[in-house]
Amino acid sequence: MDRSRVPNARGHVPDAKQATPSAAGPGSDVEGNPPDRPAAARRFLGLDRALTRSAASWKGLWASKVLPAVEESAEHTKLWLAAAAFLAVAGGRRGRRTAGSGLAGMWTGQAIGGAAKYLWDRRRPPKHLIPNDQVEDRPDSSSFPSGHTAAAVAFTTSVAAVWPVAGVPCAALTAAIALERIHSGAHYPSDVVVGAVIGFTGARLARHTTRLLNPRLGRISSGCAAT
């Protein structure tokens, strides 16, 4: 029995029919676009795939070593939990408020991103687009949206809102994570862009919710951001 074609809990067959261009469905073009798909959608998806292929072909030490190392540290939000702990310990009272804001935003962004993944099941980029070994080490869950990017942007946005200086290194790490998700073939660029929007939305939602529940805390945070 070919275990690679055993469907998961939602009936999705991981990487089935996408290993090579010739595996597209009946009537589809070489990229798997159904013939009845609107022309604008076909052009958009073609651009999405072209950008994925281009990013996956990046060479050099930063692409083969630096980006994967940053992404590995971000698995299961380890990077952001460590950043929050550092802020809480080294940043005094302001650092603790910043850490709390970052974690609240991150968890909100993750919740929204998780719901989007459940509702929209998109296959990962076809393996033939990814000319590097990292394509073998990716989950078979929905490609849309990028959960790593959503968590990173949500944490960074929430941190920067309370302590802008602390948001600068977080922003650099977030950019590296977003680039790595495309380079490794885990996501299309559109997945990453939508993940970033979700992260920003989650951060704003968490911040406004905090202000509604505790107006005094909201005023303190605004004062910190202005200093």
Secondary structure, DSSP 8 states (H G I E B T S, - for coil): --GGG---TTS--TTTT-SSGGG--TT--TT---TTS-HHHHHHHHHHHHHHHHHHT--SHIIIIIHHHHHHHHGGGHHHHHHHHHHHHHSHHHHHHHHHHHHHHHHHHHHHHHHHHHH-------GGG--SGGGGS---S--SS-HHHHHHHHHHHHHHHH-HHHHHHHHHHHHHHHHHHHHTTS--HHHHHHHHHHHHHHHHHHHHHHHHH-HHHHHHHHHHHH-
